[in-house]
Every structure is written in C-alpha cells, then in structure tokens.
Amino acid sequence: MPKHLYVEKRKGQTRYRFTLIDGTKMLMPAEFSLDDIIAAANAYNDEHRPAQHFQISPKSRKDKFNRPMNEWLEHVMVRIKNEEELSAEILRQVSSDIARLNEFLGDKFSKSINLETMNDFLNTYYGDKSKEVYNKKLSRLKKIFSYLADESAIGENFMLNKKPKRLNASDNKKERLDLDIEAFKAIEKEAPLFLKVAMGLSIQSTHAVAELHRIKYRIPKPKPDTCGIVWFDTPKPENGEMVFGTLYIHRAKVKNAKTSYVAIPVTSAIKEVVELSKTDKLHCPYVVHRRPARNNNIAKQCDHRYQVTSRMISETFSKVRDELGLYSNVEKAKRPTFHEIRRLSAKLIDEMGVNPRQRMAHASDRTTQIYTDSHDVEWHEVPAISVAI
C-alpha cells in the first residue's frame, strides 16, 4: 500500500482513506477500484512527497526486526497473555484492539510506522468516541507499543509522545441514569432465572458481572482469582442476622489492589438467591448458570458449558429493560445497565447506616483481616446485612 493510504471499515464495507500533505484525510470514492486508488495515491506521493515516497531503503531491507506488523502483533499478544495478569474481560478487549491494529497496519513494516500513522488509526477507530474511551484506548496502545519497542520492532515507543485528551468537569459527569428500585423490581419480575439470580446476588453484594458469573456454589477455602462460598457446618448469628457461610469475592477490575479481596457473610437473603438458582435442576458448579440454547463451545471466560458469561448477563438485562419500555424516553447510551445495580445497592446499604465502600472493594481506612493464605492475601470481612428490596 502507498504511504498515507489506510484501510478502514465503514458500515461493514472496506473503504480507503488518504492523508494529504495539509493533513486533510480524504475518503476515496467507493466506486474507485483498489488499483485506481493505489495509482492515485502513488501519483500524489510522486508529486508532493518525492523524498518520502519510497519507504524501504537498502539499509532497512537488512534490518531483521523490520517485519510486517501482523507478525509482531501476534508475538506481542502471546507476551501479554503470558506476562500480564489480566482478567478474561480485559484480555478480550486487548485482543480486540490488536485485531484492529492488524486490520489497519498488518501489512505495513514495523519501522515505517510513526506517530502520524497512529494518529490516523486513532482518528479512524476512536475519533468519534468519548474522551474517556479515547484515553483508555490510547493508554492500551502505549502498552502494546512498549512491547514492540522492547522487541526492537520499532526504534522507540513514540506513542509515549501522544497526549491524552484533557477531561474537564463536564466530561466527568456520569452519563448513565441511576437505576431506581421500581425499575429493578420490574426487570427482576420478567427476567429469566439466571438473570434473577445475578440481580439478586448483585443487590446483596454490590458486585458486578465480572465477579457474579464466577461465583461457585462451594469452595474448600478462599484463594486469589476465585469467587465462591465457604459454608459453615452450623449457621451462626451475627449483627442481628443468621449467617450460613462466607462469600469470597476477588474483584477482577482491581485484582492487584489489597482491597480487592472481600469476604461477605452469607445471610438469609443471599442464601435464598442461591437456593433459587437450584430450582432449574441443572448440575453446574456456578450459581449463575443456564442451559444454552445451542450446543456451542464453552466461552473463553468460562470453564463449564452451563456457566453464563458476563456479557450475557449484561445484554439480557438491557434486553428485558427495553422490552418493558423502561427509560424509553432516554437515549439508549444513557439508560441504566446491569452495572447500575451496583450503585443502587451501595445507595440502599448507605441508607441502612453502613458504609458500602469496603463491600464494593473500594479503598477503606478500616479493614478486618479474617484469612491470610500462603500468598499473604488478606480477605476483608464486611458486616452481615440483608438489603431490603
């Protein structure tokens, strides 16, 4: 491909965009053939960029590290999987970002890529996204390109020179509406069993889909990267509640923080949700489960055929919400999602006079160590409470 000519996807079609010397990014007409587009780009480069037109010099041909980006990106993905402690969801996002880089840069030699190239990439894929999303993608690109620099695929990590978009007060305002208790009840009433269970666990624990879909009915003891229940031989009273065991949550989003290890007493309210999940008579180690509609392979973030993915929980919640016509007067991007149950739960707990921060695996001044494993992991116990709905 000629320099400054890039591929992009628009409405499912492959289109080509060419950058002029004044920075204008011109979308090539859809009716032009690829041969015509390449010829036009070469003619323009010959006239306006004669010194830059030929990218590969005799010296660069001898550079064993100057290889097509698709080769390097595959190698970088392997390194990230092996070297980064990422949750399944974050790893999926990284894989998606690398797939986009492959689509845009795959056939280009690594040392022909510069900040101008990456500005085109960012504008093509994320130019219309929010500042927060743009900055998150930029941060991930800096990480990916640090691996490329480490492998000598590029001379230096020039992405470090790329500035994130500045966020102001209006950018930090919460976009989505809060989920109110009446909407929660309406969705729960019409929800399929696995979603009822997930909603019940979320409102009682304050946790989100990344943790809920990993909760096991029973674990022998708490350990990192595991969510599940250790049951008591006999229930015991605590804080005016009867407690049947402990639900251990290792929160994926902040998995390396000390506060990410939470121990939640299994009250009658949580036990009722667990018992509800068993009414479908399916045999599965995970509390949130369902029989799949099709005989598909097990999803990457799951290890059992009946285990439900975090995405399935979120999408089904939004589907039921919209089928009921809730928040129909609000644009879809601002309607409350499953994640807003977490905030609703925190609000209800706060109204009970209990600080929800520790339960949510947020930073907290006071924590109670109740278990330390061989890795010196401290699990922090929270008060035994039942959230009234």
C-alpha positions in Angstrom: 0.0 0.0 0.0 1.3 3.5 -0.8 2.3 5.6 2.2 -0.5 7.6 3.8 -3.2 5.3 2.3 -5.1 3.4 5.0 -7.9 0.9 5.1 -11.0 1.4 7.3 -14.3 -0.3 7.9 -17.4 1.9 7.3 -20.9 0.4 7.7 -19.5 -3.1 7.0 -17.6 -2.0 3.8 -13.9 -1.8 3.2 -13.0 1.8 2.4 -9.7 3.7 1.8 -8.7 7.0 3.3 -5.7 9.0 2.1 -3.9 11.8 4.0 -3.0 14.9 2.0 0.1 16.9 2.9 -2.0 19.6 4.6 -3.4 16.9 7.0 -6.7 16.5 5.3 -8.0 12.9 5.4 -9.8 12.2 2.2 -12.2 9.3 1.9 -11.6 7.7 -1.5 -14.8 7.3 -3.6 -16.5 3.9 -3.1 -16.8 3.4 -6.9 -13.0 3.5 -7.4 -11.3 0.2 -7.7 -8.3 -0.6 -5.5 -6.0 -0.3 -8.5 -7.3 3.2 -9.2 -6.9 4.2 -5.6 -3.3 3.0 -5.4 -2.5 4.6 -8.7 -3.9 8.0 -7.5 -2.1 7.7 -4.1 1.2 6.9 -5.8 0.8 9.8 -8.3 0.0 12.2 -5.5 3.0 11.0 -3.4 5.3 11.3 -6.5 4.3 14.9 -7.0 4.0 16.1 -3.4 6.2 13.7 -1.4 9.0 12.7 -3.7 11.6 12.4 -1.0 9.3 10.2 1.2 7.7 8.1 -1.4 10.0 5.0 -1.1 9.8 3.6 2.4 12.2 0.8 2.3 15.8 1.7 1.8 18.6 -0.9 1.1 19.6 -0.5 4.8 16.1 -1.2 6.1 15.9 -4.4 4.0 18.8 -5.8 6.0 17.1 -5.0 9.3 15.8 -8.3 10.6 13.5 -6.5 13.0 11.7 -4.6 10.3 8.9 -7.1 9.7 5.2 -6.8 8.8 3.2 -5.7 11.8 0.9 -8.7 11.7 3.9 -10.9 12.7 4.9 -8.6 15.5 1.3 -8.2 16.8 0.8 -11.9 17.1 4.0 -12.2 19.1 3.0 -9.2 21.3 -0.4 -10.9 22.1 1.4 -14.0 23.2 3.7 -12.0 25.5 0.8 -10.1 27.0 -1.1 -13.3 27.8 2.0 -14.8 29.4 3.3 -11.7 31.3 0.3 -9.6 32.2 -2.1 -10.6 35.0 -5.3 -9.6 33.2 -8.9 -10.6 33.8 -10.6 -12.5 31.0 -12.7 -9.4 30.0 -9.6 -7.1 29.8 -7.7 -9.8 27.8 -10.7 -9.9 25.4 -10.5 -6.1 25.0 -6.7 -6.2 24.3 -7.3 -9.0 21.7 -9.9 -6.8 20.0 -7.6 -3.8 20.0 -4.8 -5.8 18.5 -7.2 -7.2 15.8 -8.0 -3.6 14.8 -4.3 -2.8 14.6 -3.8 -5.8 12.4 -6.7 -4.7 10.2 -5.2 -1.2 9.8 -1.4 -1.9 9.9 -1.0 -5.6 9.3 0.8 -5.5 6.0 3.0 -2.5 6.9 6.6 -2.9 8.0 7.0 -2.1 11.7 9.7 0.6 11.2 7.7 2.5 8.6 5.0 3.3 11.3 5.2 6.6 13.1 3.1 8.9 15.2 1.4 10.3 12.1 0.3 6.7 11.2 -1.1 6.1 14.7 -2.9 9.5 14.7 -4.7 8.2 11.6 -5.5 5.0 13.4 -6.9 6.7 16.5 -9.0 9.1 14.4 -10.4 6.3 12.3 -11.4 4.0 15.1 -11.9 6.2 18.1 -12.2 9.8 16.8 -16.0 9.8 17.5 -15.8 8.1 20.9 -15.9 9.9 24.3 -12.7 11.4 25.7 -12.7 8.7 28.4 -12.9 5.9 25.9 -10.3 7.6 23.6 -7.9 7.9 26.5 -8.4 4.3 27.6 -7.6 3.1 24.1 -4.6 5.4 23.9 -3.3 4.0 27.2 -3.6 0.5 25.9 -1.8 1.4 22.7 1.1 2.8 24.7 1.3 -0.6 26.5 1.2 -2.6 23.2 3.8 -0.3 21.6 6.1 -0.7 24.7 6.3 -4.4 23.8 7.0 -3.5 20.2 9.9 -1.2 21.3 11.1 -3.9 23.7 11.3 -6.3 20.7 13.1 -3.7 18.5 10.2 -3.8 16.1 10.2 0.0 16.4 13.1 2.3 17.2 11.3 3.8 20.2 7.9 3.9 21.7 6.7 7.1 20.0 3.2 6.6 21.4 4.5 8.0 24.7 4.6 11.4 22.9 0.9 11.2 22.2 -1.1 13.3 24.7 -4.4 12.1 26.0 -7.5 14.2 25.6 -8.0 16.6 28.6 -11.0 15.9 30.7 -13.0 18.7 32.2 -15.8 18.8 34.8 -18.5 18.1 32.2 -16.6 15.1 30.8 -16.5 13.5 34.3 -20.3 13.8 34.8 -22.0 10.4 35.0 -23.6 9.7 31.6 -25.9 6.9 32.6 -29.0 7.4 34.7 -29.3 5.7 38.0 -31.4 2.6 38.2 -34.4 3.1 40.6 -35.8 0.4 42.8 -39.1 0.2 40.9 -37.3 -0.5 37.6 -35.1 -3.1 39.4 -38.3 -4.9 40.6 -39.9 -4.7 37.2 -36.9 -6.1 35.4 -36.4 -8.8 38.0 -40.0 -9.9 37.7 -39.7 -10.5 33.9 -36.1 -11.8 34.0 -35.1 -15.4 33.1 -33.9 -17.4 36.1 -30.2 -16.8 35.6 -30.7 -13.0 35.4 -32.9 -13.1 38.5 -30.1 -14.8 40.3 -27.5 -12.4 39.1 -29.6 -9.4 40.0 -30.2 -10.9 43.5 -26.5 -11.5 44.1 -25.6 -8.0 42.8 -28.1 -6.1 45.0 -27.0 -8.1 48.1 -23.2 -8.0 47.4 -22.8 -4.7 45.4 -20.7 -6.6 42.9 -20.8 -6.6 39.1 -21.0 -9.2 36.3 -17.2 -9.8 36.2 -17.4 -11.3 39.7 -21.0 -12.7 39.7 -20.6 -15.0 36.8 -17.6 -16.6 38.5 -19.3 -17.3 41.9 -19.2 -21.1 42.7 -21.7 -22.8 45.0 -18.9 -24.2 47.2 -15.2 -23.7 47.5 -13.0 -25.5 50.1 -11.2 -22.3 51.0 -10.7 -18.8 49.7 -7.9 -18.1 47.2 -7.0 -15.4 44.6 -8.8 -15.3 41.3 -11.7 -17.3 42.8 -15.2 -16.3 43.8 -17.3 -18.7 45.8 -18.9 -19.7 49.1 -17.4 -21.5 52.1 -20.3 -22.8 54.1 -20.4 -23.2 57.9 -21.3 -26.5 59.5 -23.9 -24.7 61.5 -25.3 -21.2 61.0 -24.3 -18.5 63.5 -25.9 -15.2 64.5 -24.1 -12.0 63.6 -25.2 -8.4 63.7 -28.8 -9.5 64.0 -28.6 -11.8 61.0 -28.2 -15.5 60.7 -25.1 -16.3 58.8 -24.6 -19.5 56.8 -21.1 -19.1 55.4 -18.9 -16.6 53.7 -19.0 -15.5 50.1 -15.4 -14.7 48.9 -15.1 -12.2 46.1 -11.8 -11.3 44.3 -12.8 -8.3 42.3 -11.3 -8.6 38.7 -11.2 -4.9 37.9 -8.8 -4.0 40.7 -7.4 -7.5 41.2 -3.9 -6.3 42.3 -5.2 -3.9 45.0 -5.3 -5.1 48.6 -8.9 -4.0 48.9 -10.0 -6.3 46.0 -10.3 -9.3 48.4 -13.7 -9.2 50.1 -15.5 -11.6 52.4 -19.2 -11.2 52.6 -21.3 -13.1 55.2 -23.9 -15.3 53.6 -27.1 -14.0 55.1 -30.6 -15.5 54.6 -31.1 -13.1 51.7 -28.0 -14.4 49.8 -28.9 -18.0 50.7 -32.4 -17.5 49.2 -30.8 -16.4 46.0 -28.5 -19.4 45.9 -31.4 -21.7 46.6 -33.5 -20.0 43.8 -30.7 -20.8 41.3 -31.0 -24.5 42.0 -34.7 -24.7 41.0 -33.8 -25.4 37.4 -32.3 -28.8 38.4 -29.2 -28.2 36.2 -25.9 -29.5 37.6 -23.3 -26.7 37.4 -20.7 -25.5 39.9 -21.6 -21.9 39.2 -24.5 -20.1 40.9 -25.3 -18.1 37.8 -26.0 -20.6 35.0 -28.4 -21.6 32.3 -28.8 -24.3 29.7 -27.5 -22.8 26.4 -30.0 -22.5 23.5 -27.4 -24.1 21.1 -24.7 -26.7 21.6 -21.9 -24.1 21.3 -18.4 -24.4 22.5 -17.6 -23.2 26.0 -16.9 -19.4 26.0 -13.4 -18.3 26.6 -14.1 -16.7 30.0 -16.0 -19.8 31.2 -15.0 -23.4 32.1 -18.4 -25.1 32.2 -21.0 -25.4 29.5 -23.8 -24.0 31.7 -21.8 -21.1 33.1 -23.1 -17.7 31.9 -20.7 -15.1 30.5 -20.6 -11.6 32.0 -21.7 -10.2 28.6 -24.8 -12.5 28.5 -25.9 -11.1 31.9 -25.4 -7.5 30.8 -27.1 -7.9 27.4 -30.1 -9.9 28.8 -30.7 -7.2 31.4 -30.7 -4.5 28.8 -33.0 -6.5 26.5 -35.6 -7.0 29.3 -35.3 -3.3 30.3 -36.1 -2.3 26.7 -38.8 -4.9 26.2 -40.6 -3.4 29.2 -40.2 0.1 27.8 -38.3 1.4 30.8 -36.4 4.6 30.3 -37.6 4.6 26.6 -37.6 8.4 26.7 -33.9 8.4 27.3 -31.3 7.7 24.5 -30.0 4.1 24.7 -26.5 5.1 25.7 -27.8 6.8 28.9 -30.2 4.1 30.0 -29.1 2.3 33.2 -27.4 -1.1 32.6 -26.8 -4.1 34.9 -23.8 -2.3 36.3 -26.0 0.4 37.8 -27.4 -2.3 40.2 -24.0 -1.9 42.0 -24.7 1.8 42.6 -28.3 1.1 43.6 -27.1 -1.5 46.1 -24.5 0.9 47.6 -27.2 3.6 48.0 -29.5 1.2 49.8 -26.7 0.0 52.1 -25.7 3.6 52.8 -29.3 4.3 53.8 -29.0 1.5 56.3 -26.2 3.4 58.0 -23.5 1.0 56.7 -20.5 2.3 54.7 -20.6 0.4 51.4 -17.0 1.2 50.3 -15.3 -1.9 51.7 -18.1 -4.2 50.5 -17.6 -2.8 47.0 -13.8 -3.5 47.2 -13.0 0.2 47.3 -10.2 1.7 49.3 -11.1 1.9 53.0 -9.4 3.1 56.2 -10.5 0.2 58.3 -10.4 -3.4 57.3 -10.6 -6.7 59.2 -8.3 -9.5 58.2 -10.1 -12.8 58.6 -7.9 -15.1 56.5 -4.4 -15.0 55.2 -3.4 -17.5 52.6 0.1 -18.7 51.6 0.5 -15.7 49.4 -0.2 -13.3 52.3 -3.5 -12.3 50.9 -5.8 -10.5 53.3 -9.5 -11.0 52.9 -11.6 -8.2 54.4 -14.8 -9.1 56.1 -17.8 -6.8 55.8 -20.9 -6.5 58.0 -23.6 -9.1 57.8 -26.6 -7.3 56.3 -29.6 -8.1 54.1 -30.5 -5.4 51.6 -34.3 -4.9 51.6 -35.9 -4.5 48.2 
